[in-house]
């Protein structure tokens, strides 16, 4: 009986995130260099500290495998069609990073994994 309950608890564990140190020091620079230090959407050159590493498939389906990661500039990351970006959109509007007509600029992801 206890073993059955333990199994249920293990199955329902939350998604484990990559530690921040590993992300910043290892994964982020590798993806940025692989993507030629530029936004994969608009092609502007980016410094490492400016780039956003985006999950192509995010949420429960998203993994930190390199094939699922890409470099975006802040603007392209904000304007990517993803319901999880609402907080980023609100902040970007307040800071003037995107225009009031931002909905016209939202782009759908065409990348298939």
N, CA, C and O atoms as a Tinker XYZ file with bonds, in Angstrom:
   452  protein
     1  N      0.825000   -1.195000    0.000000    73     2
     2  CA     0.000000    0.000000    0.000000    64     1     3
     3  C      0.869000    1.259000    0.000000    63     2     4     5
     4  O      0.625000    2.179000   -0.780000    81     3
     5  N      1.864000    1.304000    0.856000    73     3     6
     6  CA     2.749000    2.461000    0.901000    64     5     7
     7  C      3.497000    2.631000   -0.418000    63     6     8     9
     8  O      3.678000    3.751000   -0.897000    81     7
     9  N      3.921000    1.538000   -0.990000    73     7    10
    10  CA     4.652000    1.586000   -2.259000    64     9    11
    11  C      3.788000    2.185000   -3.356000    63    10    12    13
    12  O      4.285000    2.959000   -4.174000    81    11
    13  N      2.533000    1.852000   -3.390000    73    11    14
    14  CA     1.604000    2.391000   -4.384000    64    13    15
    15  C      1.501000    3.911000   -4.226000    63    14    16    17
    16  O      1.563000    4.638000   -5.217000    81    15
    17  N      1.346000    4.390000   -3.008000    73    15    18
    18  CA     1.254000    5.832000   -2.750000    64    17    19
    19  C      2.545000    6.546000   -3.128000    63    18    20    21
    20  O      2.505000    7.650000   -3.671000    81    19
    21  N      3.676000    5.933000   -2.850000    73    19    22
    22  CA     4.969000    6.511000   -3.196000    64    21    23
    23  C      5.080000    6.686000   -4.703000    63    22    24    25
    24  O      5.571000    7.709000   -5.181000    81    23
    25  N      4.626000    5.697000   -5.443000    73    23    26
    26  CA     4.688000    5.771000   -6.909000    64    25    27
    27  C      3.861000    6.943000   -7.422000    63    26    28    29
    28  O      4.304000    7.660000   -8.319000    81    27
    29  N      2.713000    7.144000   -6.890000    73    27    30
    30  CA     1.849000    8.256000   -7.307000    64    29    31
    31  C      2.554000    9.582000   -7.046000    63    30    32    33
    32  O      2.526000   10.474000   -7.895000    81    31
    33  N      3.179000    9.721000   -5.897000    73    31    34
    34  CA     3.891000   10.951000   -5.568000    64    33    35
    35  C      5.042000   11.200000   -6.541000    63    34    36    37
    36  O      5.250000   12.338000   -6.962000    81    35
    37  N      5.787000   10.170000   -6.901000    73    35    38
    38  CA     6.903000   10.326000   -7.818000    64    37    39
    39  C      6.435000   10.709000   -9.217000    63    38    40    41
    40  O      7.092000   11.508000   -9.885000    81    39
    41  N      5.340000   10.169000   -9.660000    73    39    42
    42  CA     4.804000   10.483000  -10.984000    64    41    43
    43  C      4.379000   11.943000  -11.056000    63    42    44    45
    44  O      4.485000   12.569000  -12.111000    81    43
    45  N      3.905000   12.484000   -9.957000    73    43    46
    46  CA     3.382000   13.844000   -9.940000    64    45    47
    47  C      4.393000   14.911000   -9.526000    63    46    48    49
    48  O      4.010000   16.039000   -9.217000    81    47
    49  N      5.663000   14.567000   -9.517000    73    47    50
    50  CA     6.679000   15.566000   -9.179000    64    49    51
    51  C      6.680000   16.686000  -10.208000    63    50    52    53
    52  O      6.454000   16.427000  -11.390000    81    51
    53  N      6.930000   17.925000   -9.792000    73    51    54
    54  CA     6.989000   19.022000  -10.760000    64    53    55
    55  C      8.199000   18.889000  -11.683000    63    54    56    57
    56  O      9.174000   18.208000  -11.364000    81    55
    57  N      8.114000   19.554000  -12.831000    73    55    58
    58  CA     9.222000   19.565000  -13.791000    64    57    59
    59  C     10.452000   20.174000  -13.113000    63    58    60    61
    60  O     10.365000   21.240000  -12.505000    81    59
    61  N     11.573000   19.506000  -13.219000    73    59    62
    62  CA    12.798000   19.985000  -12.579000    64    61    63
    63  C     13.512000   20.927000  -13.535000    63    62    64    65
    64  O     13.805000   20.562000  -14.673000    81    63
    65  N     13.791000   22.131000  -13.073000    73    63    66
    66  CA    14.453000   23.139000  -13.886000    64    65    67
    67  C     15.965000   22.992000  -13.800000    63    66    68    69
    68  O     16.513000   22.557000  -12.787000    81    67
    69  N     16.616000   23.364000  -14.885000    73    67    70
    70  CA    18.068000   23.380000  -14.898000    64    69    71
    71  C     18.543000   24.468000  -13.933000    63    70    72    73
    72  O     18.016000   25.579000  -13.967000    81    71
    73  N     19.523000   24.179000  -13.075000    73    71    74
    74  CA    20.021000   25.205000  -12.153000    64    73    75
    75  C     20.498000   26.455000  -12.916000    63    74    76    77
    76  O     21.090000   26.344000  -13.990000    81    75
    77  N     20.236000   27.623000  -12.358000    73    75    78
    78  CA    20.562000   28.905000  -12.988000    64    77    79
    79  C     22.036000   28.987000  -13.371000    63    78    80    81
    80  O     22.367000   29.484000  -14.448000    81    79
    81  N     22.920000   28.508000  -12.508000    73    79    82
    82  CA    24.359000   28.588000  -12.799000    64    81    83
    83  C     24.711000   27.804000  -14.062000    63    82    84    85
    84  O     25.484000   28.275000  -14.895000    81    83
    85  N     24.149000   26.625000  -14.197000    73    83    86
    86  CA    24.412000   25.798000  -15.385000    64    85    87
    87  C     23.821000   26.466000  -16.621000    63    86    88    89
    88  O     24.441000   26.488000  -17.684000    81    87
    89  N     22.623000   27.005000  -16.471000    73    87    90
    90  CA    21.959000   27.689000  -17.589000    64    89    91
    91  C     22.804000   28.869000  -18.070000    63    90    92    93
    92  O     23.082000   28.982000  -19.264000    81    91
    93  N     23.209000   29.737000  -17.161000    73    91    94
    94  CA    23.952000   30.954000  -17.535000    64    93    95
    95  C     25.362000   30.666000  -18.038000    63    94    96    97
    96  O     25.809000   31.266000  -19.016000    81    95
    97  N     26.054000   29.764000  -17.382000    73    95    98
    98  CA    27.462000   29.523000  -17.714000    64    97    99
    99  C     27.660000   28.529000  -18.847000    63    98   100   101
   100  O     28.678000   28.586000  -19.536000    81    99
   101  N     26.721000   27.628000  -19.058000    73    99   102
   102  CA    26.923000   26.573000  -20.051000    64   101   103
   103  C     25.930000   26.631000  -21.206000    63   102   104   105
   104  O     26.325000   26.854000  -22.350000    81   103
   105  N     24.681000   26.438000  -20.925000    73   103   106
   106  CA    23.672000   26.296000  -21.983000    64   105   107
   107  C     23.493000   27.580000  -22.783000    63   106   108   109
   108  O     23.530000   27.552000  -24.013000    81   107
   109  N     23.301000   28.691000  -22.106000    73   107   110
   110  CA    23.054000   29.974000  -22.783000    64   109   111
   111  C     24.151000   30.338000  -23.792000    63   110   112   113
   112  O     23.831000   30.640000  -24.942000    81   111
   113  N     25.427000   30.319000  -23.402000    73   111   114
   114  CA    26.482000   30.649000  -24.366000    64   113   115
   115  C     26.559000   29.674000  -25.547000    63   114   116   117
   116  O     26.855000   30.084000  -26.670000    81   115
   117  N     26.301000   28.412000  -25.303000    73   115   118
   118  CA    26.360000   27.423000  -26.383000    64   117   119
   119  C     25.287000   27.700000  -27.424000    63   118   120   121
   120  O     25.573000   27.671000  -28.621000    81   119
   121  N     24.068000   27.966000  -26.998000    73   119   122
   122  CA    22.960000   28.233000  -27.927000    64   121   123
   123  C     23.206000   29.534000  -28.679000    63   122   124   125
   124  O     22.983000   29.603000  -29.887000    81   123
   125  N     23.663000   30.563000  -27.977000    73   123   126
   126  CA    23.951000   31.872000  -28.584000    64   125   127
   127  C     25.020000   31.750000  -29.678000    63   126   128   129
   128  O     24.874000   32.313000  -30.763000    81   127
   129  N     26.084000   31.016000  -29.384000    73   127   130
   130  CA    27.148000   30.813000  -30.387000    64   129   131
   131  C     26.645000   29.963000  -31.547000    63   130   132   133
   132  O     26.932000   30.262000  -32.707000    81   131
   133  N     25.908000   28.921000  -31.245000    73   131   134
   134  CA    25.361000   28.071000  -32.305000    64   133   135
   135  C     24.500000   28.882000  -33.281000    63   134   136   137
   136  O     24.506000   28.629000  -34.486000    81   135
   137  N     23.757000   29.865000  -32.742000    73   135   138
   138  CA    22.863000   30.696000  -33.555000    64   137   139
   139  C     23.566000   31.937000  -34.109000    63   138   140   141
   140  O     22.916000   32.923000  -34.456000    81   139
   141  N     24.889000   31.880000  -34.189000    73   139   142
   142  CA    25.709000   32.955000  -34.765000    64   141   143
   143  C     25.566000   34.300000  -34.054000    63   142   144   145
   144  O     25.718000   35.359000  -34.663000    81   143
   145  N     25.274000   34.239000  -32.763000    73   143   146
   146  CA    25.187000   35.443000  -31.934000    64   145   147
   147  C     24.155000   36.430000  -32.466000    63   146   148   149
   148  O     24.333000   37.644000  -32.369000    81   147
   149  N     23.057000   35.889000  -33.037000    73   147   150
   150  CA    22.006000   36.752000  -33.574000    64   149   151
   151  C     20.629000   36.165000  -33.291000    63   150   152   153
   152  O     20.485000   34.979000  -32.991000    81   151
   153  N     19.632000   37.019000  -33.392000    73   151   154
   154  CA    18.245000   36.610000  -33.237000    64   153   155
   155  C     17.882000   35.717000  -34.424000    63   154   156   157
   156  O     18.094000   36.097000  -35.576000    81   155
   157  N     17.346000   34.554000  -34.150000    73   155   158
   158  CA    16.992000   33.635000  -35.230000    64   157   159
   159  C     15.760000   34.107000  -35.999000    63   158   160   161
   160  O     15.473000   33.584000  -37.075000    81   159
   161  N     15.034000   35.078000  -35.470000    73   159   162
   162  CA    13.849000   35.605000  -36.151000    64   161   163
   163  C     14.190000   36.814000  -37.028000    63   162   164   165
   164  O     13.960000   36.786000  -38.237000    81   163
   165  N     14.738000   37.879000  -36.422000    73   163   166
   166  CA    14.977000   39.126000  -37.173000    64   165   167
   167  C     16.432000   39.301000  -37.613000    63   166   168   169
   168  O     16.746000   40.224000  -38.364000    81   167
   169  N     17.318000   38.419000  -37.148000    73   167   170
   170  CA    18.730000   38.368000  -37.559000    64   169   171
   171  C     19.609000   39.498000  -37.029000    63   170   172   173
   172  O     20.731000   39.658000  -37.511000    81   171
   173  N     19.147000   40.292000  -36.053000    73   171   174
   174  CA    20.035000   41.327000  -35.512000    64   173   175
   175  C     21.088000   40.662000  -34.627000    63   174   176   177
   176  O     20.815000   39.666000  -33.956000    81   175
   177  N     22.289000   41.227000  -34.637000    73   175   178
   178  CA    23.381000   40.724000  -33.804000    64   177   179
   179  C     23.087000   41.072000  -32.345000    63   178   180   181
   180  O     22.558000   42.144000  -32.048000    81   179
   181  N     23.432000   40.163000  -31.444000    73   179   182
   182  CA    23.173000   40.339000  -30.021000    64   181   183
   183  C     24.408000   40.017000  -29.201000    63   182   184   185
   184  O     25.188000   39.132000  -29.554000    81   183
   185  N     24.576000   40.735000  -28.115000    73   183   186
   186  CA    25.584000   40.376000  -27.123000    64   185   187
   187  C     24.974000   39.276000  -26.257000    63   186   188   189
   188  O     23.753000   39.157000  -26.162000    81   187
   189  N     25.816000   38.489000  -25.640000    73   187   190
   190  CA    25.330000   37.402000  -24.807000    64   189   191
   191  C     24.380000   37.903000  -23.727000    63   190   192   193
   192  O     23.369000   37.260000  -23.444000    81   191
   193  N     24.695000   39.044000  -23.123000    73   191   194
   194  CA    23.845000   39.554000  -22.041000    64   193   195
   195  C     22.539000   40.178000  -22.552000    63   194   196   197
   196  O     21.674000   40.525000  -21.748000    81   195
   197  N     22.385000   40.326000  -23.863000    73   195   198
   198  CA    21.160000   40.883000  -24.445000    64   197   199
   199  C     20.204000   39.808000  -24.956000    63   198   200   201
   200  O     19.003000   40.045000  -25.086000    81   199
   201  N     20.743000   38.633000  -25.241000    73   199   202
   202  CA    19.924000   37.621000  -25.914000    64   201   203
   203  C     18.950000   36.939000  -24.959000    63   202   204   205
   204  O     19.173000   36.860000  -23.751000    81   203
   205  N     17.876000   36.458000  -25.541000    73   203   206
   206  CA    16.890000   35.654000  -24.829000    64   205   207
   207  C     16.961000   34.257000  -25.426000    63   206   208   209
   208  O     16.849000   34.095000  -26.642000    81   207
   209  N     17.144000   33.258000  -24.590000    73   207   210
   210  CA    17.134000   31.881000  -25.068000    64   209   211
   211  C     15.706000   31.368000  -24.883000    63   210   212   213
   212  O     15.201000   31.248000  -23.767000    81   211
   213  N     15.084000   31.075000  -26.011000    73   211   214
   214  CA    13.664000   30.729000  -26.060000    64   213   215
   215  C     13.479000   29.233000  -26.241000    63   214   216   217
   216  O     14.230000   28.585000  -26.968000    81   215
   217  N     12.475000   28.697000  -25.573000    73   215   218
   218  CA    12.075000   27.307000  -25.790000    64   217   219
   219  C     11.100000   27.285000  -26.963000    63   218   220   221
   220  O     10.051000   27.926000  -26.905000    81   219
   221  N     11.429000   26.566000  -28.012000    73   219   222
   222  CA    10.557000   26.478000  -29.175000    64   221   223
   223  C      9.234000   25.841000  -28.767000    63   222   224   225
   224  O      8.165000   26.367000  -29.078000    81   223
   225  N      9.303000   24.732000  -28.085000    73   223   226
   226  CA     8.122000   24.136000  -27.458000    64   225   227
   227  C      8.278000   24.413000  -25.974000    63   226   228   229
   228  O      9.253000   23.991000  -25.352000    81   227
   229  N      7.319000   25.118000  -25.414000    73   227   230
   230  CA     7.440000   25.476000  -24.000000    64   229   231
   231  C      6.376000   24.758000  -23.174000    63   230   232   233
   232  O      5.609000   23.952000  -23.700000    81   231
   233  N      6.338000   25.051000  -21.914000    73   231   234
   234  CA     5.383000   24.405000  -21.022000    64   233   235
   235  C      5.799000   22.974000  -20.729000    63   234   236   237
   236  O      6.988000   22.660000  -20.673000    81   235
   237  N      4.814000   22.115000  -20.542000    73   235   238
   238  CA     5.093000   20.718000  -20.191000    64   237   239
   239  C      5.801000   19.969000  -21.313000    63   238   240   241
   240  O      6.529000   19.011000  -21.053000    81   239
   241  N      5.598000   20.392000  -22.551000    73   239   242
   242  CA     6.249000   19.724000  -23.683000    64   241   243
   243  C      7.677000   20.211000  -23.887000    63   242   244   245
   244  O      8.480000   19.543000  -24.539000    81   243
   245  N      7.991000   21.374000  -23.329000    73   243   246
   246  CA     9.297000   21.978000  -23.542000    64   245   247
   247  C     10.386000   21.366000  -22.699000    63   246   248   249
   248  O     10.224000   21.166000  -21.495000    81   247
   249  N     11.474000   21.076000  -23.327000    73   247   250
   250  CA    12.642000   20.530000  -22.636000    64   249   251
   251  C     13.820000   21.462000  -22.894000    63   250   252   253
   252  O     13.755000   22.323000  -23.771000    81   251
   253  N     14.886000   21.290000  -22.137000    73   251   254
   254  CA    16.094000   22.093000  -22.326000    64   253   255
   255  C     17.081000   21.423000  -23.274000    63   254   256   257
   256  O     18.280000   21.697000  -23.213000    81   255
   257  N     16.599000   20.563000  -24.134000    73   255   258
   258  CA    17.479000   19.971000  -25.146000    64   257   259
   259  C     17.830000   21.054000  -26.146000    63   258   260   261
   260  O     16.999000   21.902000  -26.472000    81   259
   261  N     19.051000   21.027000  -26.628000    73   259   262
   262  CA    19.536000   22.082000  -27.526000    64   261   263
   263  C     18.649000   22.264000  -28.752000    63   262   264   265
   264  O     18.472000   23.389000  -29.220000    81   263
   265  N     18.093000   21.188000  -29.274000    73   263   266
   266  CA    17.250000   21.285000  -30.464000    64   265   267
   267  C     15.967000   22.090000  -30.180000    63   266   268   269
   268  O     15.343000   22.604000  -31.108000    81   267
   269  N     15.582000   22.197000  -28.923000    73   267   270
   270  CA    14.381000   22.931000  -28.532000    64   269   271
   271  C     14.674000   24.372000  -28.111000    63   270   272   273
   272  O     13.762000   25.081000  -27.685000    81   271
   273  N     15.905000   24.809000  -28.219000    73   271   274
   274  CA    16.293000   26.152000  -27.778000    64   273   275
   275  C     16.777000   26.978000  -28.949000    63   274   276   277
   276  O     17.378000   26.451000  -29.885000    81   275
   277  N     16.514000   28.283000  -28.898000    73   275   278
   278  CA    16.985000   29.201000  -29.935000    64   277   279
   279  C     17.217000   30.575000  -29.326000    63   278   280   281
   280  O     16.686000   30.894000  -28.262000    81   279
   281  N     18.012000   31.379000  -30.009000    73   279   282
   282  CA    18.323000   32.735000  -29.576000    64   281   283
   283  C     17.338000   33.699000  -30.213000    63   282   284   285
   284  O     17.107000   33.664000  -31.422000    81   283
   285  N     16.755000   34.567000  -29.379000    73   283   286
   286  CA    15.879000   35.632000  -29.864000    64   285   287
   287  C     16.297000   36.942000  -29.220000    63   286   288   289
   288  O     16.867000   36.956000  -28.129000    81   287
   289  N     16.009000   38.044000  -29.902000    73   287   290
   290  CA    16.168000   39.355000  -29.264000    64   289   291
   291  C     14.960000   39.547000  -28.341000    63   290   292   293
   292  O     13.979000   38.807000  -28.428000    81   291
   293  N     15.038000   40.514000  -27.485000    73   291   294
   294  CA    13.967000   40.746000  -26.518000    64   293   295
   295  C     12.631000   40.997000  -27.211000    63   294   296   297
   296  O     11.605000   40.447000  -26.812000    81   295
   297  N     12.650000   41.830000  -28.248000    73   295   298
   298  CA    11.412000   42.191000  -28.952000    64   297   299
   299  C     10.764000   40.968000  -29.611000    63   298   300   301
   300  O      9.560000   40.757000  -29.468000    81   299
   301  N     11.544000   40.173000  -30.322000    73   299   302
   302  CA    11.001000   38.974000  -30.970000    64   301   303
   303  C     10.494000   37.965000  -29.946000    63   302   304   305
   304  O      9.492000   37.287000  -30.175000    81   303
   305  N     11.184000   37.869000  -28.826000    73   303   306
   306  CA    10.746000   36.957000  -27.769000    64   305   307
   307  C      9.399000   37.395000  -27.206000    63   306   308   309
   308  O      8.503000   36.575000  -27.005000    81   307
   309  N      9.268000   38.680000  -26.957000    73   307   310
   310  CA     8.009000   39.217000  -26.423000    64   309   311
   311  C      6.864000   39.017000  -27.412000    63   310   312   313
   312  O      5.749000   38.674000  -27.018000    81   311
   313  N      7.141000   39.233000  -28.690000    73   311   314
   314  CA     6.084000   39.198000  -29.710000    64   313   315
   315  C      5.806000   37.807000  -30.267000    63   314   316   317
   316  O      4.952000   37.660000  -31.141000    81   315
   317  N      6.487000   36.811000  -29.793000    73   315   318
   318  CA     6.192000   35.441000  -30.218000    64   317   319
   319  C      4.826000   35.043000  -29.669000    63   318   320   321
   320  O      4.532000   35.283000  -28.498000    81   319
   321  N      3.996000   34.441000  -30.505000    73   319   322
   322  CA     2.657000   34.018000  -30.085000    64   321   323
   323  C      2.774000   32.891000  -29.058000    63   322   324   325
   324  O      3.034000   31.740000  -29.408000    81   323
   325  N      2.579000   33.238000  -27.800000    73   323   326
   326  CA     2.643000   32.263000  -26.717000    64   325   327
   327  C      1.868000   32.856000  -25.546000    63   326   328   329
   328  O      2.242000   33.904000  -25.018000    81   327
   329  N      0.801000   32.197000  -25.145000    73   327   330
   330  CA    -0.035000   32.733000  -24.065000    64   329   331
   331  C      0.734000   32.904000  -22.757000    63   330   332   333
   332  O      0.284000   33.632000  -21.872000    81   331
   333  N      1.879000   32.251000  -22.621000    73   331   334
   334  CA     2.694000   32.390000  -21.408000    64   333   335
   335  C      3.456000   33.716000  -21.371000    63   334   336   337
   336  O      4.073000   34.041000  -20.357000    81   335
   337  N      3.421000   34.479000  -22.456000    73   335   338
   338  CA     4.181000   35.728000  -22.545000    64   337   339
   339  C      3.392000   36.964000  -22.111000    63   338   340   341
   340  O      3.894000   38.079000  -22.257000    81   339
   341  N      2.204000   36.811000  -21.596000    73   339   342
   342  CA     1.379000   37.968000  -21.252000    64   341   343
   343  C      2.080000   38.898000  -20.270000    63   342   344   345
   344  O      1.994000   40.117000  -20.415000    81   343
   345  N      2.766000   38.355000  -19.281000    73   343   346
   346  CA     3.492000   39.194000  -18.329000    64   345   347
   347  C      4.599000   39.993000  -19.001000    63   346   348   349
   348  O      4.818000   41.159000  -18.674000    81   347
   349  N      5.298000   39.360000  -19.945000    73   347   350
   350  CA     6.357000   40.059000  -20.686000    64   349   351
   351  C      5.757000   41.166000  -21.541000    63   350   352   353
   352  O      6.337000   42.247000  -21.650000    81   351
   353  N      4.612000   40.911000  -22.143000    73   351   354
   354  CA     3.945000   41.915000  -22.983000    64   353   355
   355  C      3.544000   43.120000  -22.143000    63   354   356   357
   356  O      3.783000   44.262000  -22.535000    81   355
   357  N      2.939000   42.869000  -21.001000    73   355   358
   358  CA     2.529000   43.970000  -20.115000    64   357   359
   359  C      3.717000   44.840000  -19.718000    63   358   360   361
   360  O      3.637000   46.068000  -19.769000    81   359
   361  N      4.813000   44.208000  -19.327000    73   359   362
   362  CA     6.016000   44.957000  -18.932000    64   361   363
   363  C      6.608000   45.720000  -20.112000    63   362   364   365
   364  O      7.042000   46.862000  -19.961000    81   363
   365  N      6.627000   45.091000  -21.287000    73   363   366
   366  CA     7.191000   45.740000  -22.480000    64   365   367
   367  C      6.367000   46.952000  -22.889000    63   366   368   369
   368  O      6.929000   47.952000  -23.337000    81   367
   369  N      5.056000   46.885000  -22.747000    73   367   370
   370  CA     4.202000   48.033000  -23.057000    64   369   371
   371  C      4.493000   49.188000  -22.098000    63   370   372   373
   372  O      4.592000   50.341000  -22.519000    81   371
   373  N      4.628000   48.877000  -20.825000    73   371   374
   374  CA     4.921000   49.911000  -19.821000    64   373   375
   375  C      6.264000   50.575000  -20.080000    63   374   376   377
   376  O      6.417000   51.779000  -19.878000    81   375
   377  N      7.241000   49.785000  -20.530000    73   375   378
   378  CA     8.586000   50.309000  -20.782000    64   377   379
   379  C      8.748000   50.892000  -22.181000    63   378   380   381
   380  O      9.796000   51.460000  -22.487000    81   379
   381  N      7.735000   50.764000  -23.040000    73   379   382
   382  CA     7.814000   51.296000  -24.396000    64   381   383
   383  C      8.659000   50.447000  -25.340000    63   382   384   385
   384  O      9.128000   50.943000  -26.365000    81   383
   385  N      8.858000   49.175000  -25.006000    73   383   386
   386  CA     9.656000   48.292000  -25.861000    64   385   387
   387  C      8.884000   47.818000  -27.087000    63   386   388   389
   388  O      9.473000   47.485000  -28.116000    81   387
   389  N      7.570000   47.793000  -26.965000    73   387   390
   390  CA     6.716000   47.422000  -28.098000    64   389   391
   391  C      5.624000   48.478000  -28.227000    63   390   392   393
   392  O      5.237000   49.092000  -27.233000    81   391
   393  N      5.119000   48.697000  -29.453000    73   391   394
   394  CA     4.109000   49.731000  -29.661000    64   393   395
   395  C      2.715000   49.270000  -29.209000    63   394   396   397
   396  O      2.489000   48.077000  -29.005000    81   395
   397  N      1.781000   50.222000  -29.054000    73   395   398
   398  CA     0.416000   49.874000  -28.651000    64   397   399
   399  C     -0.273000   48.898000  -29.623000    63   398   400   401
   400  O     -1.151000   48.137000  -29.217000    81   399
   401  N      0.124000   48.922000  -30.890000    73   399   402
   402  CA    -0.471000   48.008000  -31.875000    64   401   403
   403  C      0.288000   46.682000  -31.951000    63   402   404   405
   404  O      0.349000   46.069000  -33.016000    81   403
   405  N      0.859000   46.242000  -30.851000    73   403   406
   406  CA     1.716000   45.060000  -30.803000    64   405   407
   407  C      1.045000   43.806000  -31.346000    63   406   408   409
   408  O      1.728000   42.915000  -31.851000    81   407
   409  N     -0.286000   43.719000  -31.250000    73   407   410
   410  CA    -0.988000   42.511000  -31.726000    64   409   411
   411  C     -0.767000   42.277000  -33.214000    63   410   412   413
   412  O     -0.772000   41.134000  -33.671000    81   411
   413  N     -0.575000   43.346000  -33.967000    73   411   414
   414  CA    -0.327000   43.227000  -35.406000    64   413   415
   415  C      1.068000   42.648000  -35.694000    63   414   416   417
   416  O      1.327000   42.154000  -36.791000    81   415
   417  N      1.948000   42.713000  -34.708000    73   415   418
   418  CA     3.337000   42.281000  -34.885000    64   417   419
   419  C      3.623000   40.879000  -34.346000    63   418   420   421
   420  O      4.724000   40.359000  -34.528000    81   419
   421  N      2.647000   40.272000  -33.690000    73   419   422
   422  CA     2.849000   38.933000  -33.115000    64   421   423
   423  C      3.107000   37.936000  -34.231000    63   422   424   425
   424  O      2.451000   37.968000  -35.272000    81   423
   425  N      4.053000   37.063000  -34.008000    73   423   426
   426  CA     4.407000   36.053000  -35.014000    64   425   427
   427  C      4.179000   34.653000  -34.478000    63   426   428   429
   428  O      4.401000   34.358000  -33.303000    81   427
   429  N      3.729000   33.807000  -35.384000    73   427   430
   430  CA     3.504000   32.402000  -35.063000    64   429   431
   431  C      4.781000   31.625000  -35.301000    63   430   432   433
   432  O      5.550000   31.928000  -36.213000    81   431
   433  N      4.993000   30.641000  -34.489000    73   431   434
   434  CA     6.181000   29.808000  -34.646000    64   433   435
   435  C      5.948000   28.797000  -35.757000    63   434   436   437
   436  O      4.987000   28.029000  -35.714000    81   435
   437  N      6.818000   28.800000  -36.740000    73   435   438
   438  CA     6.713000   27.875000  -37.875000    64   437   439
   439  C      7.658000   26.694000  -37.721000    63   438   440   441
   440  O      7.659000   25.781000  -38.547000    81   439
   441  N      8.461000   26.713000  -36.665000    73   439   442
   442  CA     9.447000   25.663000  -36.452000    64   441   443
   443  C      8.763000   24.404000  -35.950000    63   442   444   445
   444  O      7.999000   24.445000  -34.985000    81   443
   445  N      9.032000   23.312000  -36.591000    73   443   446
   446  CA     8.531000   22.008000  -36.146000    64   445   447
   447  C      9.714000   21.173000  -35.681000    63   446   448   449
   448  O     10.732000   21.079000  -36.365000    81   447
   449  N      9.568000   20.587000  -34.543000    73   447   450
   450  CA    10.645000   19.720000  -34.007000    64   449   451
   451  C     10.381000   18.288000  -34.368000    63   450   452
   452  O     11.164000   17.407000  -34.013000    81   451
